[in-house]
Amino acid sequence: MFIKTSVVPVLQIAGAYVAKDCVGGLLTFTIGEGTLASGMTANAVIKRMTITDADVEDAVLSLHLFNASPAPAAKTDADECVQVAADLAKKIVTLPIAAADYQDFAGDSIASYELDVPIVYDGKDIFGVLECTATPTYTAVNDLTIHLIVELR
């Protein structure tokens, strides 16, 4: 079974982000309630990650994915992304997003990655933190959308 889940981070528009900032705060990718019975786990694979950018910033970013919510300091929009030791056990993967991977269109850009990231899925959400490595300045709070395709096996 394939599940598509999307998140629109709420972005600051009052100035540029700086390198190492969290972009949009904590992201919650809902896989779907009721996909597993209580207490069950399943093998799953993150198959694709796509980011659409309605501002054509084409920012270099890193998407950090976790199987449980990371510490509060790691998820505040426009503050430094801090990953504490306790979060390391929760981390699934970091997905880099390169500026050269975006395809620009008239008013939007998109970067898409085919993946094969195995995870053990326990019926709960996947959490993410988006980190920038430069200084993007977005013009609308909803300029980014991140999509994940997850296959439950």
C-alpha positions as a Markdown table, in Angstrom:
| # | Residue | x | y | z |
|---|---|---|---|---|
| 1 | Met | 0.0 | 0.0 | 0.0 |
| 2 | Phe | 1.3 | 3.4 | -1.0 |
| 3 | Ile | 0.5 | 6.5 | 1.1 |
| 4 | Lys | 1.1 | 10.1 | 0.0 |
| 5 | Thr | 1.4 | 12.6 | 2.8 |
| 6 | Ser | 2.1 | 16.4 | 2.4 |
| 7 | Val | 3.1 | 19.2 | 4.7 |
| 8 | Val | 3.0 | 23.0 | 4.0 |
| 9 | Pro | 5.4 | 24.6 | 6.5 |
| 10 | Val | 4.3 | 28.0 | 7.8 |
| 11 | Leu | 7.2 | 30.3 | 6.8 |
| 12 | Gln | 8.4 | 33.6 | 8.1 |
| 13 | Ile | 8.2 | 36.4 | 5.5 |
| 14 | Ala | 9.6 | 39.2 | 7.6 |
| 15 | Gly | 13.2 | 38.6 | 6.4 |
| 16 | Ala | 15.7 | 36.1 | 5.3 |
| 17 | Tyr | 16.4 | 32.8 | 7.1 |
| 18 | Val | 20.0 | 32.4 | 8.0 |
| 19 | Ala | 22.2 | 29.3 | 7.6 |
| 20 | Lys | 21.2 | 26.5 | 10.0 |
| 21 | Asp | 17.7 | 27.9 | 10.6 |
| 22 | Cys | 14.7 | 25.7 | 10.9 |
| 23 | Val | 12.3 | 26.5 | 8.0 |
| 24 | Gly | 8.7 | 26.2 | 9.1 |
| 25 | Gly | 9.1 | 24.6 | 12.5 |
| 26 | Leu | 8.1 | 21.0 | 13.3 |
| 27 | Leu | 6.6 | 19.2 | 10.3 |
| 28 | Thr | 4.2 | 16.3 | 10.9 |
| 29 | Phe | 3.7 | 13.8 | 8.0 |
| 30 | Thr | 0.5 | 11.9 | 8.7 |
| 31 | Ile | 0.7 | 8.4 | 7.4 |
| 32 | Gly | -2.9 | 7.6 | 8.2 |
| 33 | Glu | -4.7 | 6.5 | 11.3 |
| 34 | Gly | -6.0 | 2.9 | 11.1 |
| 35 | Thr | -3.4 | 1.6 | 8.8 |
| 36 | Leu | -2.1 | -0.7 | 11.5 |
| 37 | Ala | -3.8 | -2.4 | 14.5 |
| 38 | Ser | -2.7 | -1.1 | 17.9 |
| 39 | Gly | 0.7 | -2.3 | 18.9 |
| 40 | Met | 1.6 | -3.6 | 15.5 |
| 41 | Thr | 4.6 | -2.6 | 13.3 |
| 42 | Ala | 5.2 | -2.9 | 9.6 |
| 43 | Asn | 8.1 | -2.6 | 7.3 |
| 44 | Ala | 7.9 | 0.5 | 5.3 |
| 45 | Val | 10.0 | 2.4 | 2.7 |
| 46 | Ile | 10.1 | 6.1 | 2.0 |
| 47 | Lys | 9.9 | 5.9 | -1.8 |
| 48 | Arg | 9.9 | 9.6 | -2.9 |
| 49 | Met | 10.3 | 13.1 | -1.6 |
| 50 | Thr | 9.2 | 16.1 | -3.5 |
| 51 | Ile | 9.4 | 19.7 | -2.6 |
| 52 | Thr | 7.6 | 22.4 | -4.5 |
| 53 | Asp | 8.6 | 26.1 | -4.1 |
| 54 | Ala | 6.1 | 28.7 | -5.2 |
| 55 | Asp | 8.7 | 31.4 | -4.7 |
| 56 | Val | 11.4 | 29.8 | -6.9 |
| 57 | Glu | 14.0 | 30.3 | -4.2 |
| 58 | Asp | 15.6 | 27.0 | -5.0 |
| 59 | Ala | 17.1 | 26.9 | -1.6 |
| 60 | Val | 19.6 | 24.3 | -0.5 |
| 61 | Leu | 17.8 | 22.5 | 2.4 |
| 62 | Ser | 18.1 | 19.4 | 4.5 |
| 63 | Leu | 15.0 | 17.5 | 5.6 |
| 64 | His | 15.6 | 15.6 | 8.8 |
| 65 | Leu | 13.0 | 12.9 | 9.4 |
| 66 | Phe | 12.2 | 11.3 | 12.8 |
| 67 | Asn | 10.0 | 8.5 | 14.1 |
| 68 | Ala | 9.0 | 10.6 | 17.1 |
| 69 | Ser | 8.9 | 14.3 | 17.7 |
| 70 | Pro | 12.3 | 15.8 | 18.3 |
| 71 | Ala | 13.2 | 18.0 | 21.2 |
| 72 | Pro | 11.5 | 21.4 | 21.3 |
| 73 | Ala | 14.7 | 23.3 | 20.6 |
| 74 | Ala | 15.0 | 21.5 | 17.2 |
| 75 | Lys | 11.7 | 22.6 | 15.8 |
| 76 | Thr | 11.1 | 26.4 | 16.1 |
| 77 | Asp | 10.7 | 28.3 | 12.8 |
| 78 | Ala | 13.6 | 30.8 | 12.0 |
| 79 | Asp | 15.6 | 29.6 | 15.0 |
| 80 | Glu | 18.8 | 27.5 | 14.8 |
| 81 | Cys | 18.1 | 23.8 | 14.1 |
| 82 | Val | 19.5 | 22.1 | 17.2 |
| 83 | Gln | 19.6 | 18.4 | 17.3 |
| 84 | Val | 20.2 | 17.1 | 20.8 |
| 85 | Ala | 21.6 | 13.7 | 21.6 |
| 86 | Ala | 18.2 | 12.3 | 22.7 |
| 87 | Asp | 16.9 | 12.9 | 19.1 |
| 88 | Leu | 19.6 | 10.8 | 17.5 |
| 89 | Ala | 17.8 | 7.6 | 18.4 |
| 90 | Lys | 14.6 | 9.0 | 16.8 |
| 91 | Lys | 16.3 | 10.0 | 13.5 |
| 92 | Ile | 15.3 | 8.1 | 10.4 |
| 93 | Val | 17.3 | 9.9 | 7.7 |
| 94 | Thr | 18.5 | 13.3 | 6.5 |
| 95 | Leu | 17.5 | 14.1 | 2.9 |
| 96 | Pro | 19.6 | 16.8 | 1.2 |
| 97 | Ile | 17.9 | 19.1 | -1.3 |
| 98 | Ala | 20.4 | 20.7 | -3.7 |
| 99 | Ala | 19.8 | 24.0 | -5.6 |
| 100 | Ala | 20.7 | 22.2 | -8.9 |
| 101 | Asp | 18.0 | 19.6 | -8.4 |
| 102 | Tyr | 15.1 | 22.1 | -8.8 |
| 103 | Gln | 13.4 | 22.5 | -12.1 |
| 104 | Asp | 12.1 | 26.0 | -12.6 |
| 105 | Phe | 8.8 | 26.8 | -14.2 |
| 106 | Ala | 7.0 | 30.1 | -14.8 |
| 107 | Gly | 6.1 | 30.8 | -11.1 |
| 108 | Asp | 7.2 | 27.6 | -9.3 |
| 109 | Ser | 10.0 | 25.2 | -8.9 |
| 110 | Ile | 10.2 | 21.5 | -7.9 |
| 111 | Ala | 12.8 | 19.1 | -6.8 |
| 112 | Ser | 11.9 | 15.4 | -6.7 |
| 113 | Tyr | 14.0 | 12.5 | -5.4 |
| 114 | Glu | 13.4 | 8.7 | -5.8 |
| 115 | Leu | 14.3 | 7.1 | -2.6 |
| 116 | Asp | 14.6 | 3.7 | -1.0 |
| 117 | Val | 14.8 | 4.4 | 2.8 |
| 118 | Pro | 13.6 | 1.5 | 4.9 |
| 119 | Ile | 11.9 | 2.3 | 8.2 |
| 120 | Val | 9.9 | 0.3 | 10.7 |
| 121 | Tyr | 6.5 | 1.9 | 10.8 |
| 122 | Asp | 4.5 | 1.7 | 14.1 |
| 123 | Gly | 1.3 | 3.4 | 12.9 |
| 124 | Lys | 2.3 | 6.8 | 14.1 |
| 125 | Asp | 3.3 | 10.0 | 12.2 |
| 126 | Ile | 6.7 | 10.8 | 10.7 |
| 127 | Phe | 8.1 | 14.1 | 12.0 |
| 128 | Gly | 10.4 | 16.4 | 10.0 |
| 129 | Val | 12.6 | 19.4 | 10.5 |
| 130 | Leu | 13.6 | 21.4 | 7.4 |
| 131 | Glu | 17.0 | 23.1 | 7.7 |
| 132 | Cys | 18.4 | 25.7 | 5.3 |
| 133 | Thr | 22.1 | 26.1 | 4.6 |
| 134 | Ala | 21.9 | 29.6 | 3.0 |
| 135 | Thr | 19.6 | 32.6 | 3.4 |
| 136 | Pro | 16.3 | 32.1 | 1.5 |
| 137 | Thr | 13.7 | 34.8 | 1.7 |
| 138 | Tyr | 10.1 | 33.7 | 1.0 |
| 139 | Thr | 7.3 | 36.0 | 0.1 |
| 140 | Ala | 4.3 | 34.0 | 1.3 |
| 141 | Val | 3.9 | 31.8 | 4.4 |
| 142 | Asn | 2.9 | 28.9 | 2.2 |
| 143 | Asp | 5.6 | 29.0 | -0.5 |
| 144 | Leu | 6.8 | 25.4 | 0.2 |
| 145 | Thr | 5.1 | 22.1 | 0.1 |
| 146 | Ile | 6.8 | 18.8 | 1.0 |
| 147 | His | 5.4 | 15.5 | -0.2 |
| 148 | Leu | 6.4 | 12.0 | 0.9 |
| 149 | Ile | 5.3 | 8.7 | -0.7 |
| 150 | Val | 5.6 | 5.9 | 1.8 |
| 151 | Glu | 5.1 | 2.2 | 0.9 |
| 152 | Leu | 3.8 | 0.0 | 3.7 |
| 153 | Arg | 4.8 | -3.6 | 3.2 |
